[in-house]
Amino acid sequence: MSKILLFDGECNLCNGIVQFVIKRDPKAHFKFAALQSETGQRLLNEYNLPHTFDSFILIEDGKAYQKSSAGLRVTRHLSGAWRVFTIFKIIPTPVRDVVYNFTARNRYNWFGKRDSCMMPTPDIKNRFLD
């Protein structure tokens, strides 16, 4: 079953992370949806998640993971040495999320913001949910 990543479609950092995952996910484990999209909003409702755009969310096996927990779970499925980052799960979630929240608060200032969500190229369009 596919894993779904929900991301801020207007955030340059978030779009960069999506591109990073796509390049390291040759088996296409992941599907993607912008939090701003109808699908993103429906999934937020379905999983009783806040309708904010400052969290990276992974839906896997019927459960939603947020923030640093989502990011670390993603690394388990990437090709290459990226799986080594799962070692950071030994750090308590509240501590990891302090770093995550700081980055999330500053992401537009540091990386910029798009006027609209990313439009996938034809070769990866099937990985994005409407």
C-alpha positions in Angstrom: 0.0 0.0 0.0 1.2 3.5 -0.8 2.2 5.9 1.9 0.9 9.4 1.5 3.0 12.5 2.3 1.1 15.7 3.0 3.1 18.9 2.5 2.8 22.6 2.3 2.5 23.1 -1.4 3.5 26.8 -1.2 6.7 26.2 0.8 10.0 26.0 -1.2 11.6 23.8 1.5 8.6 21.4 1.5 8.7 21.2 -2.3 12.4 20.5 -2.2 11.8 17.7 0.3 9.2 16.2 -2.0 11.6 16.2 -4.9 14.3 14.7 -2.6 12.0 11.9 -1.6 10.9 11.2 -5.2 14.5 10.9 -6.4 15.3 8.4 -3.6 12.0 6.4 -3.8 12.5 4.3 -7.0 9.9 1.8 -5.9 7.3 4.6 -5.6 6.3 3.8 -2.1 5.1 7.4 -1.6 2.2 9.4 -3.0 2.0 13.1 -2.4 -0.7 15.7 -1.7 -0.4 19.4 -0.9 -2.1 20.3 2.4 -3.9 23.0 0.5 -5.5 20.6 -2.0 -8.9 19.0 -1.7 -7.3 15.7 -1.0 -5.0 17.2 1.6 -8.0 18.8 3.4 -10.0 15.7 3.2 -7.2 13.6 4.8 -6.8 16.2 7.5 -10.5 15.8 8.3 -10.3 12.0 8.1 -7.4 11.8 10.5 -8.7 14.6 12.8 -5.6 16.7 12.2 -5.4 20.5 12.5 -5.9 22.4 9.3 -2.6 24.2 9.5 0.1 24.1 6.9 3.1 23.9 9.2 3.4 20.2 9.5 4.8 17.5 7.3 2.4 14.5 7.6 2.9 10.9 6.6 -0.1 8.6 6.4 1.0 5.0 6.6 -1.0 1.9 7.4 -4.0 3.9 8.5 -2.1 6.1 10.9 -1.0 9.7 10.6 2.5 10.8 11.7 3.4 14.4 12.1 6.5 16.6 12.2 9.8 14.9 13.0 8.1 11.5 13.5 6.8 11.7 9.9 10.2 12.7 8.5 12.1 9.9 10.3 9.5 7.3 9.1 10.1 8.5 5.5 13.8 7.9 5.7 13.2 4.2 6.4 11.9 3.7 2.9 14.5 5.8 0.9 17.3 4.2 -1.1 20.9 4.7 -0.1 22.2 5.5 3.3 19.3 7.7 4.4 17.9 5.0 6.6 20.7 5.7 9.1 18.7 8.8 10.1 16.2 6.6 11.8 18.7 6.5 14.7 17.3 9.9 15.7 14.2 8.1 16.9 16.1 7.6 20.2 15.7 11.3 20.8 12.3 11.9 22.5 9.7 13.3 20.1 9.1 16.6 22.1 12.9 17.4 21.8 13.0 16.5 18.1 9.9 18.6 17.5 11.4 21.7 19.1 13.9 21.7 16.2 11.2 20.8 13.7 8.9 23.7 15.0 11.7 26.2 14.8 12.4 25.3 11.2 8.7 25.3 10.3 8.3 28.8 11.8 11.2 30.1 9.8 10.9 28.1 6.5 9.3 30.9 4.4 12.0 33.4 5.6 14.9 31.0 4.9 13.7 29.2 1.8 10.9 31.4 0.4 7.3 30.8 -0.6 5.6 30.1 -3.9 2.5 31.8 -5.1 0.8 28.5 -5.8 1.3 24.8 -5.3 3.9 22.8 -7.3 2.7 21.4 -10.6 4.3 18.0 -11.1 5.9 17.1 -14.3 4.2 14.4 -16.5 6.7 11.7 -15.5 5.7 12.0 -11.8 2.1 13.3 -12.1 0.8 9.8 -11.1 2.5 10.1 -7.7 0.4 13.1 -6.8 -3.2 12.9 -5.5 -5.7 15.5 -6.7 
